[in-house]
């Protein structure tokens, strides 16, 4: 297929390379998150999920993850691009407030939405 002066039909075309990169990044993000979740031994209150809007590519997740992992008490973060959900693992016994998480997302230039903690856990509200 030819668009303008560029030929996108070859295996080494910029479009093919970009699509391969995106497929690998999505696979690593998806499989890595599943594998980590399977062997992680955490208390149910040591993990929460947060919906984040505005991320449109796998490469965009790095800034978000870096900002969330910089919050005191946060151990590890994974992001599911398909569902726009960040899974945040918290150090056992640490307290991380919803406002701290929202501020980290906003500083990465994204929009924080719901924060879902297990029902038996403290809410993390900043009242």
ZADRENSE-431865 format. One record per residue (C-alpha): x, y, z. Coordinates in Angstrom, 1 decimal. Example, Ala and Ser with C-alpha at 12.3 -4.5 7.8 and 13.67 -1.06 7.14 Angstrom:
2
{{12.3, -4.5, 7.8}};
{{13.7, -1.1, 7.1}};
***
This chain:
127
{{0.0, 0.0, 0.0}};
{{1.4, 3.4, -0.9}};
{{0.3, 6.6, 0.9}};
{{1.7, 9.7, -0.7}};
{{5.4, 9.2, -1.2}};
{{5.8, 6.6, 1.4}};
{{5.6, 2.8, 0.9}};
{{4.1, 1.0, 3.8}};
{{4.0, -2.5, 2.2}};
{{7.3, -3.9, 3.3}};
{{8.0, -5.9, 6.4}};
{{10.5, -3.2, 7.5}};
{{8.3, -0.3, 6.8}};
{{7.8, 2.3, 9.6}};
{{4.2, 1.3, 10.1}};
{{5.1, -2.4, 10.4}};
{{7.9, -1.6, 12.9}};
{{5.5, 0.6, 14.9}};
{{2.8, -2.1, 15.0}};
{{5.3, -4.8, 16.0}};
{{6.6, -2.5, 18.8}};
{{3.1, -1.8, 20.1}};
{{2.1, -5.5, 20.0}};
{{5.2, -6.5, 22.0}};
{{4.7, -3.6, 24.5}};
{{1.0, -4.6, 25.0}};
{{2.0, -8.3, 25.4}};
{{4.7, -7.5, 27.9}};
{{2.3, -5.2, 29.9}};
{{-0.5, -7.7, 29.9}};
{{1.5, -10.9, 30.5}};
{{3.8, -9.2, 33.0}};
{{0.9, -8.0, 35.0}};
{{-0.7, -11.4, 35.1}};
{{2.5, -13.1, 36.1}};
{{3.2, -10.6, 38.8}};
{{-0.3, -10.9, 40.2}};
{{-0.1, -14.7, 40.3}};
{{3.0, -15.0, 42.6}};
{{2.6, -11.8, 44.6}};
{{1.9, -12.6, 48.2}};
{{0.1, -9.5, 49.4}};
{{-2.6, -8.9, 52.0}};
{{-5.8, -7.8, 50.2}};
{{-5.5, -4.3, 51.7}};
{{-2.0, -4.0, 50.1}};
{{-3.4, -3.6, 46.6}};
{{-5.9, -1.2, 45.0}};
{{-7.0, -0.4, 41.5}};
{{-7.4, 3.0, 40.0}};
{{-9.0, 4.0, 36.7}};
{{-6.9, 6.6, 34.8}};
{{-8.1, 8.3, 31.7}};
{{-5.9, 9.8, 28.9}};
{{-3.4, 7.1, 28.3}};
{{-3.5, 6.0, 24.6}};
{{-0.3, 4.1, 24.1}};
{{1.9, 1.6, 25.9}};
{{4.8, 4.1, 26.0}};
{{2.6, 6.6, 27.8}};
{{2.3, 4.4, 30.8}};
{{5.9, 4.8, 31.9}};
{{5.5, 8.4, 33.2}};
{{2.3, 7.4, 35.1}};
{{4.0, 4.4, 36.7}};
{{7.0, 6.4, 37.6}};
{{4.9, 9.1, 39.3}};
{{2.7, 6.6, 41.2}};
{{5.8, 4.5, 42.4}};
{{7.3, 7.8, 43.8}};
{{4.4, 8.1, 46.2}};
{{5.6, 7.1, 49.7}};
{{4.3, 3.7, 50.6}};
{{3.7, 2.5, 47.0}};
{{5.7, -0.6, 46.2}};
{{4.9, -1.4, 42.6}};
{{2.4, -0.3, 39.8}};
{{1.1, -2.1, 36.7}};
{{-1.1, -0.6, 34.1}};
{{-3.7, -2.4, 32.0}};
{{-4.0, -0.2, 28.9}};
{{-7.1, -2.0, 27.6}};
{{-9.2, -1.3, 30.7}};
{{-7.4, 1.9, 31.8}};
{{-6.7, 0.5, 35.2}};
{{-3.6, 1.0, 37.3}};
{{-3.0, -1.8, 39.9}};
{{-1.1, -0.3, 42.8}};
{{0.7, -2.5, 45.3}};
{{1.3, -0.8, 48.7}};
{{4.0, -1.7, 51.2}};
{{2.5, -3.8, 53.9}};
{{1.3, -1.6, 56.7}};
{{1.8, 1.7, 54.8}};
{{-1.0, 4.2, 54.4}};
{{-1.4, 5.8, 51.0}};
{{-4.2, 8.4, 50.6}};
{{-6.4, 8.8, 47.6}};
{{-5.3, 12.4, 47.3}};
{{-1.7, 11.3, 47.0}};
{{-2.5, 8.9, 44.2}};
{{-4.7, 11.5, 42.4}};
{{-1.9, 14.1, 42.7}};
{{0.6, 11.6, 41.2}};
{{-1.7, 10.9, 38.2}};
{{-2.4, 14.6, 37.6}};
{{1.3, 15.4, 37.7}};
{{1.8, 12.8, 35.0}};
{{-0.8, 14.8, 32.9}};
{{-3.6, 12.2, 33.1}};
{{-7.0, 12.2, 34.6}};
{{-7.6, 10.2, 37.8}};
{{-11.1, 8.5, 38.1}};
{{-12.3, 5.9, 40.6}};
{{-10.0, 4.4, 43.2}};
{{-11.2, 0.9, 44.2}};
{{-10.0, -0.6, 47.5}};
{{-11.2, -3.9, 48.8}};
{{-14.4, -3.3, 51.0}};
{{-12.7, -4.6, 54.2}};
{{-9.9, -2.1, 53.9}};
{{-9.6, 1.5, 55.1}};
{{-10.9, 3.9, 52.5}};
{{-7.8, 6.0, 52.1}};
{{-9.8, 9.2, 52.2}};
{{-8.1, 12.4, 53.3}};
{{-10.8, 13.7, 55.6}};
***
